[in-house]
Amino acid sequence: MLPTISIPQHWDYPRFALEQRTKDGIILGFYYYPSGTELAEEFGSGWRYALMPNKNSDELFHFQENQIQPLTPEELFHKITAEIDFYQQQISILNRQLTVLTEGANNG
């Protein structure tokens, strides 16, 4: 069974999704300030998003929905292909290490 999130009908639907890549980072979470609440009165009603600038960051930033800039399809393509290239290099390095390890075990 897949986890689901229920959003009350009187709330706007969030514009961004979990794990979506944006110009400011990756969306890790979001929360809603409903109209008429103390938080909405102080900060404005609507969706807020928690973003991590990159996967190796220990920082978390919070943005209002209108402050987030989505990536263009081209930017997203380049980010994803760069990440694939990085992981392919890591796999290649690990494969070379395994080869050295197994050759050493066969010669010993």
Secondary structure, 3 states (H helix, E strand, C coil): CCCCCCCCCCCCCCCCCCCCEECCEEEEEEEEECCCCHHHHHHCCEEEEEEECCCCCCCCEEEEHHHCCECCHHHHHHHHHHHHHHHHHHHHHHHHHHHHHHHHHHHC
